Amino acid sequence: MNITFDEKNRVFKIDTANTSYIFAVVDTEGFLGHIYYGPYIDSSDVTYVLRTEEYPFVPSVYAREKSPFLDRFLHEFSGNGSGDFRESGIRVKDPKGHSVVALQYKGYRIIDDKPALPKMPSTFAKDGKVKTLMVETYDPVIKLEVVFSYSIFEDSDAIIRTVKVTNKSEEKIHLTKIYPVCFDMEDEGYKMLTLHGGWAKERQIEVRDIAHGRTNIGTYCGKSSHQEHPFFALLGPDTNDDQGKVYGFNFVYSGNFIGQVEKNQFDCLRVSMGINPENFDFCLESQEEFVSPEVVSIYSNDGLGKMTREFHDLYRNHLIRSEYLYKDRPILINNWEATYFDFDTDKLIAIAKEAAKYGIEMLVMDDGWFGKRNSDELSLGDWDVNEEKIKGGLKYLVDEVNKAGLKFGIWFEPEMVSLDSNLYREHPDWIISVPDREPAQSRRQFVLDLTRREVIEHVYESVAKILRSANIEYVKWDMNRQISDLGSYGLDVERQGEICHRFVLGVYELQERLLQEFPHLLLENCSSGGARFDPGMLYYSPQIWTSDDTDAIERLGIQEGTALIYPLSTLGAHVSDCPNHVLGRNVPFETRGHVAMAGTFGYELDVTKIPMEDRLQIPKQVEMYHKYHKLVSSGDYYRILSYKSNGLNDAYIIVSKDKSEALLTYVQVINRPNRLSRILKLKGLDGSKIYKVEDSDKKYKGDVLMNIGLPIENLNGDFSSVMIHLYAE
Ligand code: DGJ
């Protein structure tokens, strides 16, 4: 790991173990020109790539005439409105109403540190092995200082970027767009991989061609969303899981984002990622600064699999703070699909007692325990225990569950208020809404205005008061609608464009405070399933509910897309009842268990009602979880087969870092007649080691397993599965 500045060539070079990122200051004008991002190279004498004197088309006889130059130059970051007609990375509304930003290089600093971002999630180094380059630029006309930061860690190929904008003038200035990443590169026939989705079908891998013009993803709904995900990758022409060039970009943010590739007339690409400028307008007083969230970029020369493992390691080593990161999580049983709103103390205690018999370790009481909430139509915001349902009170219930041998967890949706609630009746101005317009309802609820101090304080106390009242060891923090009607009764006229960003900061503040007061709390984020599964939330919670679709077969695709970036230990995954509540499909209990094992593992069913033969499988699943969790949470993940792509079967293997053991999961989704037993080529093993198949006398050498393969006996029909543990002798 190194960051250097070549004074002679004025070239910045950022080197991770396997990659180099290079840009330069272009002489008099002080533009930053992008030179290279790819496999590690030694030299920094590479400025010829900038071709500053070339003119690409005939009418421009003077190559350095400003507009043609700016419009074809490969920028490291582009200002706005002075002749480069591609997407800009920054825009303002200055006191005279103008939007032009033209940045000039001023200087740089390289430090052996990485300052945390104010009030936002950010990656960090536990061991101090980190370097940060800060490149300072300035627009002397509007007196705007913009500092670009690039951080790298000793043990990672990731480059982490953020940008800080400071108003150095005496007057207010509005920042109306800011992307931490907005750089240009040559197109080498890349395709764009994104994770699109919807409720119950989150993070589906999709690959598209990059045509001329703009290809983008993004959200305007106040969260990272079901529909799009703050991630995209550029794939070289021959890229697959195991080979080829990949550039992955992920935004460490939980609000509106944009990720975009723009192909211009010279077949070059402008790659950008940042806060979505739609409805964004941040007012900076004199000397005030705005710091953007971080973008992580990872280059892999060895396909998507290598990129995935880099992301997993980065997030495990440098983002997730929770003490539970590698710990076995208590195996929980959640009552949502078991009871929905129809439960009381007796029912929950009965579930807990029955669950205890099979080794389940925690009961989570989901939605419906407060106010008058017997349906999703009311009472959000009224966080008082409904003692008609929770007879004897919450402490009594928790104590009884503890006595049955289970821990206790609880559900909240703190950011919301129902139309029919005491809180809304008392404070109708506490919701995000526009005066004189009827705000849009969704699930009969509104979004609380977390840009307001008094609302944050109220929400915090409502949650903390419940947690202080009993031995509650886990919180599921849900968020079940999008943000519309952008208006705040608490913000000045010129700050109304700050609502979405300030709201996200409010969520971060609430979760931070919760973890400060309850440092051992296990927090699980959730948003109508997995609509806020993003790196920002992972800074606060080591696990996130992946999807309301608990059908094991649908989960294969959802978990494949999610695990493309996020470690398996972060994927909330439960065994639920059949027929599945979303799809009506029946999948064997064993397969449901195997698929959920690639996540936090738990149950989402009424254990007092499921067939006895299913109940009797639970102890074995509990034992498997505890046996393999360390490997699953800390190992390297390799995808072997994708049911999403082949329509037949799915397989992945998790290999320990020292390659001494591996866990293979194979799911035969569709059986086929006249089949030989399948020989599955494994990945990630040590070719020279001999691996023993647990519970059998079979042994194979690693190179044989990877090049010829492991025989998988024909399984028993559709939706059957097997998990095979291999260990080196
Ligand atoms: C959406 C979540 O994804 C579900 O698991 C459940 O908690 C419901 N909300 C409760 O309203």
Residues whose N, C-alpha, C, O or C-beta is under 5 A from the ligand:
A	BS01	DGJ	W336 D366 D367 D478 C526 S527 S528 G529 D548
